[in-house]
Amino acid sequence: MAGVLLVTAVMVTAASFAQNVPVPKPAPKGRDNAQPSGGPSITGATQAPPNPVIPDPRRNVPSSIFQTFDDKQKAEAAKVSAYLSSLSTLVGNFVQVGPDGSKTQGDFYIQKPGKVRFEYDPPSPIDIIADGSSVVVRDRKLSTQDVYPLSQTPLRFLLSDRIDLMKDTNVVNVTADDLFISVTIEEKQALVGTSRLLLMIGAKDGQLKQWTVTDPQGYDTTIAVYNLDASKKLDPNMFKIDFTNYNVPSPG
């Protein structure tokens, strides 16, 4: 069950995102020494694990709403785009809630473009690693790992060096209240169905709070993040995929 939830949360399914989508682009020249004004760094004192906000499973997002965004919605989406684009690295803790309500947690490390590592706390033996082009779901206990193209996962939206949500994705809903700015991205596959990614940013601090992946069957998996730090230097070796000590199961 844990492996299924992990794949649902981060990968959704390879088939449901099997689109001809490029991997994240490298940073533009000249940006290396420039930190965007107001960019996030450290959230403050160590926080306790949050209670993820679970979306209403009865919600229905009309596919045509992207044609009728007003100026306020566009401005809110632009804030989220600017925030995601401002990040170079991001480190923190996470709590994951699966479709059956089960909770797991751990640590994550992001280095843009295209690199991420999720380490799940025991007893889960799972790590998820993206090296810029591939993503593996690794089982340390069994010494196996499943490999997916990064371009076929929703991770690419979080790991792109720069992103304009309104231009680079199919945004179908933007809402804002006192707590969150929420952006829903939809992807359709004729044979598989519709999948969605709901990003939620704090309305007050402007930082990533959680995301929810909805698979084509309508099942939600939510990951809430906390204790965020965007100032740490990360070891590039932590994003290397080991194909020597871990077996890759044959397809089928």
LODO-869558 format. One line per 4 residues: number of its first residue (from 1); their letters; for each residue x, y, z of C-alpha. Coordinates in steps of 0.5 Angstrom, whole numbers, plus 500, padded with zeros to 3 digits. Layout:
! residues N
NUM = A = X:Y:Z | ...
! end
This chain:
! residues 252
1 = MAGV = 500:500:500 | 506:505:502 | 509:504:495 | 502:505:491
5 = LLVT = 501:512:495 | 508:514:494 | 507:513:486 | 500:516:487
9 = AVMV = 503:522:490 | 509:524:487 | 508:520:480 | 501:520:479
13 = TAAS = 502:514:474 | 507:515:468 | 501:513:463 | 497:519:466
17 = FAQN = 502:524:465 | 505:521:458 | 506:527:454 | 511:530:450
21 = VPVP = 513:535:455 | 520:538:456 | 524:537:462 | 526:543:466
25 = KPAP = 530:548:463 | 537:551:466 | 537:558:469 | 538:564:464
29 = KGRD = 545:567:464 | 546:572:469 | 541:570:474 | 546:566:478
33 = NAQP = 549:572:482 | 542:575:483 | 537:573:489 | 530:576:487
37 = SGGP = 528:581:492 | 523:578:497 | 525:571:496 | 524:566:501
41 = SITG = 529:564:506 | 528:561:512 | 521:560:515 | 523:561:522
45 = ATQA = 523:557:529 | 522:549:528 | 515:548:527 | 511:542:529
49 = PPNP = 508:537:523 | 502:541:520 | 495:538:519 | 494:538:511
53 = VIPD = 488:541:508 | 484:535:505 | 480:538:499 | 473:536:498
57 = PRRN = 472:530:494 | 466:532:491 | 469:538:488 | 468:539:481
61 = VPSS = 473:544:477 | 470:546:470 | 474:545:464 | 472:551:461
65 = IFQT = 474:556:467 | 481:557:464 | 478:562:459 | 474:566:464
69 = FDDK = 480:568:469 | 479:575:471 | 485:580:473 | 485:578:480
73 = QKAE = 486:571:479 | 491:572:474 | 495:576:479 | 494:571:484
77 = AAKV = 497:566:479 | 502:571:477 | 504:571:485 | 505:563:485
81 = SAYL = 509:563:479 | 514:568:481 | 515:565:488 | 516:558:484
85 = SSLS = 521:561:480 | 525:565:485 | 527:558:488 | 533:555:487
89 = TLVG = 533:550:493 | 528:548:498 | 529:544:504 | 524:542:509
93 = NFVQ = 519:536:512 | 513:534:509 | 507:530:511 | 503:526:506
97 = VGPD = 496:523:507 | 494:518:502 | 487:517:499 | 485:512:505
101 = GSKT = 487:517:510 | 494:514:512 | 499:519:514 | 507:518:512
105 = QGDF = 512:523:513 | 519:525:512 | 524:530:509 | 525:533:502
109 = YIQK = 531:537:498 | 530:541:492 | 535:543:487 | 533:547:481
113 = PGKV = 532:545:475 | 530:538:476 | 533:535:482 | 529:533:488
117 = RFEY = 530:528:494 | 524:525:498 | 526:521:504 | 521:517:508
121 = DPPS = 521:516:515 | 521:509:518 | 518:504:517 | 517:506:510
125 = PIDI = 523:504:506 | 522:509:500 | 526:514:497 | 524:518:491
129 = IADG = 530:521:487 | 530:526:481 | 536:527:478 | 534:532:472
133 = SSVV = 532:527:467 | 529:521:471 | 525:520:477 | 526:513:481
137 = VRDR = 522:510:487 | 527:506:491 | 525:501:496 | 531:500:500
141 = KLST = 529:494:504 | 528:490:497 | 534:494:493 | 529:495:487
145 = QDVY = 527:502:484 | 522:504:479 | 524:509:474 | 520:514:470
149 = PLSQ = 522:520:466 | 521:527:470 | 517:530:464 | 512:525:465
153 = TPLR = 511:527:472 | 507:533:476 | 514:534:479 | 516:538:473
157 = FLLS = 512:544:475 | 515:545:482 | 522:543:479 | 522:548:473
161 = DRID = 527:553:474 | 522:559:471 | 515:558:470 | 509:562:468
165 = LMKD = 503:558:470 | 498:561:466 | 502:560:459 | 506:554:461
169 = TNVV = 501:549:464 | 493:548:463 | 490:552:469 | 483:551:470
173 = NVTA = 482:554:477 | 485:560:481 | 482:562:488 | 484:566:494
177 = DDLF = 482:567:501 | 485:569:508 | 489:563:508 | 491:560:501
181 = ISVT = 492:562:494 | 490:555:490 | 492:554:483 | 489:547:480
185 = IEEK = 493:545:474 | 489:540:469 | 492:534:464 | 488:530:460
189 = QALV = 490:524:457 | 485:521:452 | 486:513:454 | 487:514:461
193 = GTSR = 483:520:463 | 484:527:467 | 489:528:472 | 490:534:477
197 = LLLM = 495:538:481 | 493:543:486 | 498:548:489 | 497:551:495
201 = IGAK = 501:557:497 | 500:561:504 | 496:568:503 | 500:571:508
205 = DGQL = 508:569:507 | 507:567:500 | 511:560:501 | 509:553:499
209 = KQWT = 504:550:504 | 502:543:500 | 500:540:494 | 494:535:492
213 = VTDP = 495:530:486 | 488:527:484 | 489:521:479 | 484:519:473
217 = QGYD = 480:515:478 | 479:521:482 | 483:519:488 | 487:525:492
221 = TTIA = 494:524:495 | 496:531:499 | 503:533:501 | 504:538:506
225 = VYNL = 511:542:507 | 513:545:513 | 520:548:516 | 522:550:509
229 = DASK = 529:553:508 | 531:556:501 | 538:558:503 | 542:551:504
233 = KLDP = 547:549:500 | 546:542:498 | 551:536:496 | 549:534:488
237 = NMFK = 551:527:490 | 544:526:494 | 541:527:487 | 545:522:483
241 = IDFT = 541:515:481 | 544:509:483 | 543:504:478 | 549:499:480
245 = NYNV = 546:497:487 | 539:497:486 | 535:493:481 | 531:496:476
249 = PSPG = 524:491:475 | 523:489:468 | 517:492:465 | 511:488:465
! end
